[in-house]
Every structure is written in structure tokens, then in C-alpha cells.
């Protein structure tokens, strides 16, 4: 049995650690609410963009826009020879398996593309992804560690613009994004989303039961409107991936810190009980020595 002095030192250490994890849990809870509001606020705009594009889309117009160029029609990834993968991770740890799950999903998608004889390139956002692929000695095509957990629309534009330009020129056949989809604070599955080429949603999708198409009065022409909306749609998809991953990071950190705090409470209970037994045994021994001496 450990000595009482050593047990007291361990108890103080666990108590200090528990204070830290509890504080981090409270901070993550506060940041989660703000991040969740940003996710909810970004969804109506994305839905409206998708609905307008769905209404304006036609096969004749699609032939004029490079962002709508499909690499193939028989199965996902058919015809893809050059693909880019954008992986979004966090800059900080202490959030459980959050980053490990995202990296695992990215590696799975890369292996899937390479199995189809596609040349792949990797674009990284977040220090955790950068550190992992630096360790595996895979050189990324680009990397960003300055976005953090409060992404702005400008960040999405900076990430999407070069990818759209290269896709329009024909240097890329497909662009996928791996991010954490924010369903709730405890449900943030890693998700792969293809943002290029744009697959126009079917008319009425996400319209919550609309029975007929909206009769738009177009000014200027549908071609000019699509020319402006398609880049906005891609930027918005990247922006949603950034804000959902940021919200998911706070949710994962809150859960991890809560589990650590609960584990610290359980450990303190065991250590306190062990300390009481050790102190009782020490007192009993001292009393026996006094009685024996007398």
C-alpha cells in the first residue's frame, strides 16, 4: 500500500487536472453554441442556392459551364483521372478521436481513388492533418494552418478559387472535401463530399414539399445568372464544411473533457478511499507501538 504522503500528492494532482478539464469543458460548451448558430445560419443560404440552380439548370446550359462538366456517368468516380482531396482538421487536440477519424476517412478516400487509377493530390487545412501527413512523408499540394475554429467566407473563397480554376482548365476531374458533418453535439461523422463537378440537385429537392417549380422572371439571362451562382455554390459548400468541422470540434472536445472530468472524479474516490485506509493503518500501528512500549 502506498504511503499517505504519496497518496495526498496524487490526490492533489488529480484535483488540479480535474479543474483544468472542467474549465475546458465549460469553454467548449460556450464556443459550441456560437459555432452551432453559424452552422444553422449557413444552411438556408445553401439551400436557396441549390434550389435556384436546380430551377435554372438544363442540359443545354450545362455544356457551356466547365464547373458542371461530368467526368463520367457509370458509377461514382468513373472517368476520374486527376482528383484533389481537401481535408479539414483542427489545429488543436484534446478532442478524442475527432482528428483521427477525419484522417482515416481521407486515407480511405485516397485509396479508393488510387484504386481507380486516378492521380490524387492532397490539400490540407489544420495542423493535425498537416502533422500526420508530414509524419507519413506524403507531400501535400497545399496546406493552411491559419484558419482556426472561426472560419470566414474569405477563407472558403481562398480555398475554393484555385481548385475551381484548375478544374475549369481541365487539370482536375474531381474535387472532394473530407470534413466532420455536424448532426448534433454528439454526432459528428466524418463525411466525404464531392464539390466539383457540381451535381445539380433535382428540382424540388430540399424545398419541403413544393408541388411545382417556381416561375422565375430572369433578368439577366439564365446563363449569366448561373455564371455567377455556380462559383458561389462551390464556395458555400467549402464554407459549410469549415463551419461544420469547427462546430464538430467543439462538440468532440466538450465530450472528451466531460469524460476526463468524470474519470478524474472516479479516480479521486478510489484514491481518497485508499488514503483513508493507509492513514487508519498507520494510526493503528502507532497505537500498537505505544501500547507495546508501555
C-alpha positions in Angstrom: 0.0 0.0 0.0 1.3 3.5 -0.9 2.3 5.9 1.8 -0.3 8.6 2.9 2.1 11.4 1.8 2.4 9.9 -1.7 -1.4 9.4 -1.9 -2.0 13.0 -0.9 0.3 14.2 -3.6 -1.5 12.1 -6.2 -4.9 13.4 -4.9 -3.8 17.0 -5.3 -2.5 16.2 -8.8 -5.8 14.6 -9.9 -7.8 17.5 -8.4 -5.8 20.1 -10.4 -6.2 18.1 -13.6 -9.9 17.8 -13.0 -10.2 21.6 -12.6 -8.5 22.1 -15.9 -10.6 19.6 -17.8 -13.8 21.0 -16.2 -12.8 24.5 -17.3 -12.1 23.3 -20.8 -15.5 21.6 -20.9 -17.2 24.8 -20.0 -15.2 26.8 -22.6 -16.0 24.3 -25.3 -19.7 24.4 -24.3 -19.7 28.1 -24.7 -17.9 28.0 -28.1 -20.1 25.2 -29.3 -23.3 27.3 -29.0 -21.8 30.1 -31.2 -20.4 27.6 -33.7 -23.7 25.8 -33.9 -25.5 29.1 -34.6 -23.1 29.7 -37.5 -23.9 26.2 -38.9 -27.7 26.8 -38.7 -27.3 30.2 -40.2 -25.3 28.9 -43.2 -27.8 26.2 -44.2 -30.7 28.4 -45.5 -28.4 30.2 -47.9 -27.0 26.9 -49.2 -30.5 25.5 -49.7 -31.7 28.6 -51.6 -28.6 28.4 -53.9 -29.3 24.8 -54.6 -33.0 25.4 -55.4 -32.2 28.3 -57.8 -29.5 26.3 -59.6 -31.9 23.3 -59.8 -34.6 25.5 -61.4 -32.2 27.1 -63.9 -30.3 24.0 -64.9 -30.7 22.5 -68.3 -28.5 20.1 -70.3 -28.1 22.8 -73.0 -26.8 25.3 -70.5 -24.7 22.7 -68.7 -22.5 22.2 -71.8 -21.4 25.9 -71.5 -20.1 25.7 -67.9 -16.9 23.9 -67.0 -17.9 23.6 -63.4 -20.8 21.3 -64.5 -18.6 19.1 -66.6 -19.1 15.5 -65.5 -16.1 13.1 -65.8 -18.3 10.0 -66.4 -21.7 8.6 -65.9 -21.2 5.0 -64.9 -20.6 4.9 -61.1 -19.1 7.3 -58.7 -15.6 8.4 -59.8 -16.0 7.0 -63.3 -13.7 8.7 -65.7 -11.7 10.5 -62.9 -8.0 10.5 -63.8 -6.9 13.6 -61.7 -8.6 14.2 -58.4 -7.9 16.6 -55.5 -8.9 15.9 -51.9 -9.4 18.7 -49.4 -9.0 17.5 -45.8 -10.2 19.8 -43.0 -9.0 19.0 -39.4 -8.5 21.1 -36.3 -5.4 23.0 -35.1 -5.7 21.7 -31.5 -6.0 18.3 -29.9 -7.7 17.1 -26.7 -10.9 16.2 -28.6 -10.8 12.5 -28.6 -10.7 10.6 -31.9 -12.1 13.6 -33.8 -9.0 14.2 -36.0 -8.1 10.5 -36.2 -11.5 9.7 -37.7 -11.1 12.5 -40.3 -7.7 11.4 -41.3 -8.9 7.8 -41.6 -11.7 8.9 -43.8 -9.3 10.9 -46.0 -6.9 7.9 -46.3 -9.8 5.6 -47.3 -11.0 8.1 -50.0 -7.4 8.4 -51.3 -7.0 4.7 -51.5 -10.4 4.4 -53.3 -9.4 7.0 -55.9 -6.0 5.5 -56.4 -7.6 2.0 -56.9 -9.4 3.6 -59.9 -6.0 4.6 -61.3 -6.6 8.3 -60.5 -3.7 10.6 -59.8 -4.5 12.2 -56.5 -3.3 15.4 -54.7 -3.9 16.4 -51.1 -4.8 19.8 -49.8 -4.7 20.2 -46.0 -6.4 22.6 -43.6 -5.5 22.3 -39.9 -2.3 21.4 -38.0 -3.4 17.9 -37.1 -3.7 16.8 -40.7 -0.5 18.6 -41.7 1.4 16.9 -38.9 0.1 13.4 -39.7 0.9 13.5 -43.4 4.3 15.1 -42.7 4.9 12.0 -40.5 3.9 9.7 -43.3 6.1 11.7 -45.7 3.3 12.5 -48.1 3.8 15.9 -49.6 0.6 17.9 -49.8 -0.2 20.2 -52.7 -1.1 23.0 -50.3 -1.7 23.4 -46.6 -3.3 26.0 -44.3 -3.0 26.3 -40.5 -4.2 29.9 -40.1 -8.0 29.4 -40.3 -8.7 28.1 -36.8 -12.1 27.5 -35.3 -13.8 30.7 -36.6 -13.6 30.3 -40.4 -14.8 33.2 -42.5 -16.2 33.3 -46.1 -12.9 34.7 -47.3 -11.2 31.6 -46.2 -13.6 29.5 -48.2 -13.0 31.7 -51.2 -9.2 31.3 -50.9 -9.5 27.5 -50.7 -12.1 27.1 -53.5 -10.8 29.6 -56.1 -7.6 27.8 -57.2 -9.4 24.5 -57.2 -12.2 25.9 -59.4 -9.7 27.5 -61.7 -7.8 24.2 -62.2 -11.0 22.3 -62.7 -12.2 24.7 -65.3 -8.9 24.4 -67.2 -9.2 20.6 -67.1 -6.2 20.0 -64.8 -8.6 18.2 -62.3 -11.5 15.9 -63.0 -13.0 15.9 -59.5 -12.6 17.6 -56.1 -13.7 16.0 -52.8 -13.8 17.5 -49.3 -13.4 15.5 -46.2 -15.0 17.2 -43.1 -17.0 16.5 -40.0 -20.7 16.7 -40.6 -22.4 18.4 -37.7 -25.6 16.5 -36.9 -25.5 17.2 -33.2 -23.0 17.8 -30.4 -22.5 14.0 -30.1 -23.0 13.0 -33.7 -20.2 14.4 -36.0 -19.4 11.6 -38.5 -16.5 12.2 -41.0 -18.0 12.8 -44.4 -16.7 12.9 -48.0 -18.5 15.5 -50.2 -17.8 15.9 -53.9 -18.0 19.6 -54.7 -16.6 19.5 -58.3 -18.0 18.8 -60.7 -21.3 20.3 -59.5 -24.1 17.8 -59.5 -27.2 19.9 -59.8 -29.9 18.9 -57.3 -33.2 17.8 -58.7 -35.9 20.4 -58.8 -37.8 20.5 -55.6 -35.1 18.9 -53.6 -34.9 20.5 -50.1 -38.0 22.6 -51.0 -40.1 21.0 -48.2 -42.9 19.6 -50.2 -43.2 22.1 -53.1 -45.6 20.6 -55.6 -44.5 22.6 -58.6 -41.5 24.6 -59.8 -41.1 28.3 -59.0 -41.8 30.5 -62.0 -38.8 32.8 -62.1 -38.6 36.0 -64.1 -35.0 36.0 -65.2 -33.0 39.3 -65.6 -30.4 38.9 -66.9 -30.4 35.6 -68.8 -30.2 32.2 -67.1 -26.7 31.7 -68.5 -25.4 34.9 -66.8 -27.1 34.1 -63.5 -25.6 30.6 -63.5 -22.2 32.1 -64.3 -22.4 34.0 -61.0 -24.1 31.4 -58.9 -22.0 28.3 -59.7 -18.8 29.7 -58.1 -20.8 30.9 -55.1 -22.3 27.5 -54.7 -18.8 25.8 -54.6 -17.6 28.5 -52.1 -20.6 28.0 -49.9 -20.0 24.2 -49.9 -16.5 24.7 -48.7 -17.6 27.3 -46.1 -20.2 24.9 -44.8 -17.6 22.2 -44.5 -15.4 24.6 -42.5 -18.1 25.8 -40.1 -19.5 22.3 -39.5 -16.0 21.0 -38.8 -15.4 23.8 -36.3 -18.7 23.1 -34.5 -18.0 19.4 -34.5 -14.5 20.0 -33.0 -16.0 21.9 -30.1 -18.6 19.2 -29.6 -15.9 16.5 -29.6 -13.7 18.5 -27.2 -16.6 19.0 -24.8 -17.4 15.3 -24.8 -13.8 14.4 -24.3 -13.3 16.8 -21.4 -16.5 15.7 -19.7 -15.3 12.1 -19.9 -11.9 13.1 -18.5 -13.6 15.1 -15.6 -15.8 12.1 -14.8 -12.8 9.7 -14.9 -11.0 12.1 -12.6 -13.9 12.0 -10.1 -13.9 8.2 -10.1 -10.1 8.2 -9.6 -10.4 10.7 -6.7 -12.9 8.4 -5.0 -10.6 5.5 -5.2 -7.5 7.5 -4.1 -9.4 9.0 -1.2 -10.6 5.6 0.0 -7.1 4.2 -0.3 -5.7 7.2 1.6 -8.2 6.7 4.4 -7.2 3.1 4.7 -3.5 3.9 4.7 -3.9 6.6 7.4 -6.0 4.2 9.5 -3.4 1.5 9.3 -0.7 4.0 10.2 -2.6 5.2 13.3 -3.3 1.6 14.4 0.4 0.8 14.1 1.4 3.8 16.1 -1.1 2.9 18.8 0.2 -0.7 18.9 3.8 0.6 19.3 2.7 2.9 22.2 0.9 0.2 24.0 3.8 -2.2 23.5 6.2 0.3 24.8 4.1 1.0 27.9 
